[in-house]
Amino acid sequence: MTSTALPRASAPRWSPRLWAILIVLCGALFLDALDVSMVGVALPSIRADLGLTTSSLQWVVSGYVLGYGGLLLLGGRAADLLGRRRVFLSALAVFAVASLFGGLVSSAGLLIAARFIKGVAAAFTAPASLSIITTTFAEGPQRNRAVSIYSAFGASGFSLGLVLSGLLTEVSWRWTLLLPAPVAVLVLVAGLRLIPREASPASRSRRFDLPGAVTVTAAMLLLVSAVVGAPQSGWASAATLGSFAGAAVLLAAFGVIERRSPDPLLPFGIFRSASLTRANLCILALFGSYVSFQFLVTQYLQIASGWTALGTALAFLPAGVLVAVASPRMGLLLDRFGPALMVTVALGCLVGGYALFLRIGPRPDYPGVILPSVLLIGAAFGLGFSALNVQATAGVADAEQGLASGILQTSMQIGGALVLAIVTAVVDAHGGNRLGAPQALLSAYRPALEVITGVAAVGVAIAASGLAFPGARRAGTGPRRPTEEAERPEFEPVVR
């Protein structure tokens, strides 16, 4: 058995092997987007079949977020220390099994449990796949191109998921949960064959910070659980306040552990990067507001307006198509304008889309209100997602790429949980659980839509600060020399 090294992608032309590896990694994001979009459209059918209230229904979404957001930081660091290929493939196998389980269960509790397990699996696949990309493709035009293709696969998965969800939900919402299982198996088989084994990096010899991992994971789980459970138990209830207090204590303990650890799970110096910090806050606003928007609009169209699941899916489809078409070209725009400007414009489009949707009435106006709103939201994701991934990982050392990716994904999922919990609480406070006339339901949803618009507006302000006060790279992690990029291999494939 001999080994050959797969060189880092720094040349303008990529080999067929590099393309194959990139497509496999993109398949994981495609799968995640497919799953999220299909479940979103199926929520009203799940609600009717299982007899759930609005606050209970959010757990079908938040159960996934709880596992995802609670374990992403651990998943990102595990990829750095245990091996990105190993973590990616193992978690993908768990995702496939959980998908099958979720489609076969017959109670709300088991469904939420299956969603939680899928979230846990995604917490390991997402940072592992993105960090393989960012350590394989040199920072600059090559990485921008790779990340834009990665984003295009996510958009394609989301778009296809919308259509498939509408079709499958007409038969049974269970099929929307079962379909990701065979897709995950296909990606897993391709990954086993194509993703080469890694050469052991220097960081692999470090000890795994087990006390830090246990403490921060428990803190994140408790925090996300408190956020998603607050609408049901009350924001001022003893359970909610106790959970927030417990999370604060655990986070403080984590800080103490990390300062004393010779090999910390989370080197706090990574936050010296102003671009990383802004990227995390902006993705929180982007994803958090959109998850809540889709949650409300799918119910408004199907419950208040009587649309079918397929009709609702097709209503959102133009956004996904726009992202799928635009994302592969984002690399050129990133090279020319930089991620800070693109993120600012993206969040501006998001605010415009939400603000326009506020004009909606009891009878949906698709050409005048819904379609323009959806197109603006699609433009926001097309411009923003690739730019945020590039912004968050720029200048970060290879040994911390998984960590940076995990932090970004954590912010995205916590944003989804936090904003959705707040929006659900606003809807409940205005009588959203009482399914009456469309006007009454819309009156409960409108204040929540205003909250969503406000969250996006805060994101614009944060993104714009990057234009006014561009931050320097984190100390000690400046750009690496081109020769180092080209000469140092990341993977070591095995040739039999």
C-alpha positions in Angstrom: 0.0 0.0 0.0 1.5 3.4 -1.0 0.3 6.9 -0.4 0.2 9.9 -2.6 -0.6 13.5 -1.6 -3.5 15.4 -2.9 -2.2 19.0 -3.3 -4.0 21.9 -2.1 -6.3 23.5 -4.8 -4.3 26.6 -5.7 -4.2 26.3 -9.4 -6.8 27.9 -11.7 -7.8 24.5 -13.1 -9.1 21.8 -10.7 -8.5 18.1 -11.3 -11.5 15.7 -11.7 -10.6 14.3 -8.2 -10.9 17.7 -6.6 -14.3 18.3 -8.3 -15.5 14.9 -7.1 -14.5 15.6 -3.5 -16.2 19.1 -3.7 -19.4 17.6 -5.0 -19.5 15.0 -2.2 -19.0 17.7 0.4 -21.6 19.9 -1.3 -24.0 16.9 -1.1 -24.1 17.2 2.7 -25.3 20.8 2.5 -27.7 19.8 -0.2 -29.1 17.1 2.1 -29.4 19.5 5.0 -31.2 22.1 2.9 -33.5 19.4 1.4 -34.5 18.3 4.9 -35.1 21.8 6.2 -37.3 22.9 3.3 -39.3 19.7 3.1 -40.2 19.8 6.8 -41.1 23.5 6.7 -43.7 23.0 4.1 -45.1 19.9 5.8 -45.6 21.6 9.2 -49.3 22.4 8.7 -50.0 18.8 7.8 -48.0 17.6 10.8 -50.0 20.0 13.0 -53.3 18.7 11.8 -52.4 15.0 11.9 -50.9 15.1 15.4 -53.2 17.8 16.9 -50.4 20.3 17.8 -50.7 23.9 18.8 -48.4 26.6 17.4 -46.1 26.5 20.4 -45.9 22.7 20.3 -45.4 22.7 16.5 -42.3 24.8 16.8 -40.6 21.8 18.6 -40.6 19.9 15.3 -38.3 22.7 14.0 -36.6 23.5 17.3 -35.9 19.9 18.2 -33.5 19.8 15.2 -32.1 23.2 16.2 -31.6 22.0 19.7 -29.3 19.2 18.6 -27.7 21.2 15.9 -27.0 24.4 17.8 -26.1 22.6 21.1 -23.4 20.4 19.6 -22.0 22.4 16.7 -19.1 23.8 18.6 -18.1 20.3 19.8 -18.6 19.1 16.2 -16.3 21.7 14.7 -13.5 21.0 17.2 -14.0 17.2 16.9 -13.4 17.6 13.1 -10.2 19.4 13.7 -8.8 17.0 16.3 -10.3 13.6 15.4 -10.2 13.9 11.6 -12.6 15.7 9.3 -13.2 12.7 7.1 -13.9 10.3 10.0 -16.3 12.8 11.7 -18.1 13.7 8.4 -18.8 10.1 7.4 -19.7 8.8 10.8 -22.2 11.6 11.4 -23.7 11.2 7.9 -24.5 7.5 8.7 -26.3 8.6 11.9 -28.2 11.2 9.9 -29.5 8.5 7.5 -30.7 6.2 10.3 -32.4 9.1 12.1 -34.2 10.1 8.9 -35.6 6.6 8.5 -36.7 6.6 12.2 -38.4 10.0 11.9 -40.5 8.9 9.0 -41.8 5.8 10.8 -42.7 7.1 14.2 -46.3 7.8 15.2 -46.1 10.2 18.1 -45.1 13.8 18.4 -42.5 13.0 21.1 -40.7 10.4 19.0 -40.8 12.7 16.0 -39.2 15.5 17.9 -36.6 13.0 19.3 -35.8 11.9 15.7 -35.4 15.5 14.7 -33.1 16.1 17.6 -30.9 13.2 16.6 -30.7 14.5 13.1 -29.7 17.9 14.4 -26.9 16.3 16.4 -25.6 14.4 13.3 -25.8 17.7 11.2 -23.8 19.4 14.0 -20.9 17.2 13.1 -21.3 17.0 9.3 -21.7 20.7 8.6 -18.4 22.0 10.1 -16.5 19.0 9.0 -17.6 19.4 5.3 -17.0 23.2 5.3 -13.6 22.9 7.0 -12.5 20.3 4.4 -13.4 22.8 1.7 -11.7 25.7 3.4 -8.5 23.7 4.1 -8.4 22.2 0.6 -9.0 25.4 -1.4 -6.5 28.2 -1.0 -7.9 31.4 0.6 -8.8 33.9 -2.1 -10.4 33.3 -5.6 -10.1 29.5 -5.3 -11.9 29.3 -1.9 -14.4 31.9 -3.0 -15.3 29.8 -6.0 -15.5 26.6 -4.0 -17.7 28.2 -1.3 -20.0 29.7 -4.0 -20.5 26.2 -5.5 -21.1 24.9 -2.0 -23.8 27.5 -1.5 -25.4 26.7 -4.9 -25.9 23.1 -3.8 -27.6 24.3 -0.6 -29.9 26.5 -2.7 -30.6 23.6 -5.1 -31.5 21.3 -2.2 -33.8 23.9 -0.7 -35.5 24.5 -4.1 -35.9 20.8 -4.8 -37.1 20.2 -1.3 -39.8 22.7 -1.7 -41.2 21.1 -4.8 -40.8 17.5 -3.4 -42.4 18.5 -0.1 -45.4 19.9 -1.8 -45.8 16.7 -3.9 -45.0 14.3 -1.1 -47.2 16.1 1.5 -50.2 15.6 -0.8 -49.6 11.9 -0.2 -48.3 11.9 3.4 -46.1 14.2 5.4 -44.1 11.1 6.4 -42.5 10.9 3.0 -40.9 14.3 3.5 -39.1 12.8 6.5 -38.2 9.5 4.8 -36.7 10.9 1.6 -33.4 12.3 3.1 -32.5 8.7 4.2 -31.6 7.3 0.8 -30.0 10.7 -0.2 -27.7 10.4 2.9 -26.8 6.9 2.0 -25.8 7.9 -1.5 -23.6 10.8 -0.2 -22.1 8.4 2.4 -21.1 5.8 -0.2 -19.6 8.4 -2.5 -17.7 9.9 0.5 -16.2 6.6 1.5 -14.9 6.1 -2.0 -13.8 9.7 -2.9 -12.8 11.6 0.2 -9.1 10.6 0.8 -7.7 9.8 4.2 -6.1 12.7 5.9 -2.5 13.1 6.7 -2.2 13.5 10.5 -2.0 17.3 11.3 0.0 18.6 14.2 -3.2 19.4 16.1 -4.2 15.7 16.0 -1.5 15.0 18.7 -3.1 17.4 21.1 -5.3 16.2 24.0 -9.0 16.6 23.5 -10.3 19.1 26.0 -13.0 16.8 27.5 -13.9 19.1 30.5 -14.4 22.0 28.2 -16.3 19.9 25.7 -18.7 18.6 28.3 -19.2 22.0 29.9 -19.9 24.0 26.7 -22.1 21.3 25.2 -24.2 21.2 28.4 -24.4 25.0 28.4 -25.4 25.2 24.7 -28.1 22.5 25.1 -29.5 24.2 28.2 -29.5 27.6 26.5 -31.2 26.5 23.3 -33.6 24.4 25.3 -34.5 27.4 27.4 -35.1 29.6 24.3 -37.3 27.1 22.5 -39.2 26.1 25.6 -39.9 29.7 26.8 -43.1 30.3 24.7 -44.7 27.3 26.4 -43.5 27.7 30.0 -43.3 31.5 29.9 -40.2 33.8 29.7 -40.5 34.7 33.4 -41.2 31.2 34.7 -39.0 29.5 37.2 -38.1 26.8 34.6 -37.0 29.3 32.0 -35.1 31.6 34.3 -33.5 28.6 36.0 -32.3 27.3 32.6 -30.9 30.6 31.6 -29.1 30.9 35.0 -27.8 27.3 34.6 -26.5 28.1 31.1 -24.8 31.2 32.4 -23.0 29.3 35.2 -21.9 26.6 32.8 -20.6 29.2 30.3 -18.7 30.9 33.1 -17.2 27.6 34.2 -16.3 26.9 30.5 -14.4 30.2 30.4 -12.4 29.3 33.5 -11.6 25.8 32.1 -10.5 27.2 28.7 -8.1 29.8 30.3 -6.4 27.0 32.3 -6.4 24.3 29.6 -3.1 23.8 27.7 -5.1 22.7 24.7 -8.4 24.6 24.9 -11.5 23.5 22.9 -12.2 27.1 22.1 -9.1 29.4 21.9 -10.7 32.8 22.7 -8.2 34.5 20.6 -10.2 33.5 17.5 -12.7 36.3 18.4 -10.1 38.9 17.8 -11.2 38.7 14.2 -13.7 41.4 13.8 -14.9 39.9 10.5 -15.6 36.5 12.2 -17.6 38.3 14.9 -19.6 40.3 12.4 -20.2 37.2 10.3 -21.7 35.3 13.3 -24.0 38.2 14.2 -25.2 38.7 10.7 -25.9 35.0 10.0 -27.9 35.0 13.3 -30.1 37.7 11.9 -30.3 36.2 8.4 -31.2 32.7 9.3 -33.1 33.5 12.5 -35.5 35.9 10.7 -36.0 33.6 7.7 -36.8 30.4 9.7 -39.5 32.5 11.6 -40.7 34.0 8.3 -41.2 30.6 6.7 -42.8 29.2 9.8 -45.5 31.9 9.7 -46.0 32.2 6.0 -46.5 28.5 5.4 -49.3 28.5 8.0 -50.8 31.7 6.8 -51.1 30.3 3.2 -52.3 26.9 4.1 -54.4 27.5 7.3 -55.7 31.0 6.7 -55.9 31.0 2.9 -56.6 27.4 2.1 -53.6 26.8 -0.1 -52.3 23.3 -0.8 -48.9 22.1 0.3 -47.8 22.1 -3.3 -49.1 25.6 -3.9 -47.2 26.8 -0.8 -44.0 25.1 -2.0 -44.3 26.7 -5.4 -44.8 30.1 -3.8 -41.4 29.9 -2.2 -39.7 28.2 -5.2 -38.5 31.4 -7.0 -36.3 32.3 -4.1 -34.5 28.9 -4.2 -34.2 29.1 -8.0 -32.7 32.6 -7.8 -30.1 31.4 -5.2 -29.3 28.3 -7.2 -28.7 30.4 -10.4 -26.8 33.2 -8.7 -24.6 31.2 -6.1 -22.1 29.7 -8.6 -21.3 33.3 -9.8 -20.8 34.7 -6.3 -17.1 33.9 -6.4 -16.5 36.6 -8.9 -18.5 39.2 -7.0 -16.6 38.3 -3.8 -13.3 38.8 -5.6 -14.4 42.2 -6.8 -16.4 43.7 -4.0 -15.4 41.7 -0.9 -17.7 39.9 1.6 -18.5 42.9 3.8 -20.3 44.9 1.1 -22.1 41.8 -0.2 -23.3 40.9 3.3 -24.6 44.5 3.8 -26.5 44.4 0.5 -27.9 41.0 1.2 -29.3 42.0 4.6 -30.7 45.1 3.0 -32.6 42.9 0.5 -33.9 40.8 3.4 -35.3 43.9 5.1 -36.9 45.0 1.9 -38.5 41.6 1.4 -40.0 41.4 4.9 -41.2 45.0 4.8 -42.9 44.4 1.5 -44.7 41.3 2.9 -46.2 43.5 5.7 -48.6 44.7 3.1 -50.2 41.3 2.9 -54.0 41.1 3.5 -56.5 38.3 4.3 -56.5 37.3 0.7 -52.9 36.6 -0.6 -51.7 38.9 -3.4 -49.0 36.7 -5.0 -47.9 38.9 -7.9 -48.0 42.2 -6.0 -46.7 41.2 -2.6 -45.6 37.6 -2.1 -43.5 37.1 -5.3 -41.5 40.4 -4.9 -40.9 39.5 -1.3 -39.7 36.0 -2.1 -37.4 37.3 -4.8 -35.8 39.8 -2.5 -35.3 37.1 0.2 -33.7 34.9 -2.5 -31.4 37.7 -3.5 -30.4 38.1 0.2 -29.4 34.4 0.5 -27.7 34.3 -2.9 -25.5 37.3 -2.0 -25.1 36.7 1.7 -24.6 33.0 2.4 -21.3 32.5 0.4 -20.0 35.9 1.7 -20.7 35.0 5.3 -18.8 31.7 5.0 -15.9 33.4 3.4 -15.9 36.3 5.9 -16.0 33.9 8.9 -13.1 31.7 7.8 -10.8 34.3 6.2 -7.4 34.5 7.9 -8.2 31.6 10.3 -5.4 29.0 10.6 -6.1 25.5 9.2 -6.0 23.9 12.6 -9.0 26.2 13.6 -11.0 26.1 10.4 -13.4 23.5 11.8 -13.8 25.6 14.9 -14.5 28.8 12.9 -17.1 26.9 10.8 -18.6 25.4 13.9 -19.0 28.8 15.6 -20.7 30.2 12.4 -23.1 27.3 12.2 -23.8 27.5 15.9 -24.7 31.2 15.5 -27.0 30.3 12.6 -28.9 27.6 14.5 -29.1 29.6 17.8 -30.4 32.5 15.7 -33.1 30.2 14.3 -34.1 29.0 17.7 -34.0 32.4 19.4 -35.9 34.4 16.8 -38.5 31.6 16.3 -39.1 31.4 20.0 -39.6 35.1 20.3 -41.9 35.2 17.2 -43.9 32.2 18.5 -44.4 34.0 21.8 -45.6 37.1 20.0 -48.1 35.1 17.9 -49.4 33.3 21.0 -49.8 36.6 22.9 -52.0 37.9 20.1 -54.2 34.8 19.9 -52.4 32.9 17.1 -53.4 29.5 18.7 -57.1 30.2 18.1 -57.6 29.3 14.5 -60.4 31.5 13.5 -61.1 33.8 10.5 -58.1 34.7 8.3 -58.2 38.3 9.4 -57.9 37.3 13.1 -55.0 35.0 12.3 -53.3 37.7 10.2 -53.7 40.2 13.1 -51.8 37.7 15.3 -49.1 37.2 12.7 -48.5 40.9 11.7 -46.7 41.9 15.0 -44.5 38.9 14.6 -43.7 39.9 11.0 -42.7 43.3 12.3 -40.3 41.6 14.8 -38.8 39.6 12.0 -38.2 42.8 9.9 -36.6 44.4 12.9 -34.2 41.6 13.4 -33.1 41.8 9.8 -32.7 45.6 10.2 -30.3 45.1 13.1 -28.3 42.7 10.9 -28.0 45.5 8.3 -26.5 47.8 10.9 -24.0 45.2 12.0 -23.0 44.4 8.5 -22.6 48.1 7.6 -20.2 48.5 10.5 -17.8 46.3 8.6 -17.7 48.9 5.8 -17.1 51.8 8.2 -14.7 50.0 10.5 -13.1 47.1 8.7 -11.3 44.9 11.2 -7.8 43.6 10.9 -7.0 39.9 10.7 -6.7 38.1 14.0 -3.2 38.3 15.4 -1.0 35.3 14.4 -3.4 34.1 11.6 -2.5 36.4 8.7 -2.6 35.2 5.1 -0.2 32.3 4.5 2.4 32.4 1.8 1.3 31.0 -1.6 4.1 28.5 -1.6 2.9 27.1 1.8 -0.6 26.9 0.4 0.6 25.0 -2.7 3.2 22.7 -1.0 1.5 21.5 2.2 -0.9 18.7 1.5 -4.1 18.5 3.5 -5.2 14.9 2.5 -3.3 11.7 2.0 -5.4 9.4 -0.1 -4.6 5.7 0.0 -3.8 4.0 -3.4 -4.1 0.3 -3.3 
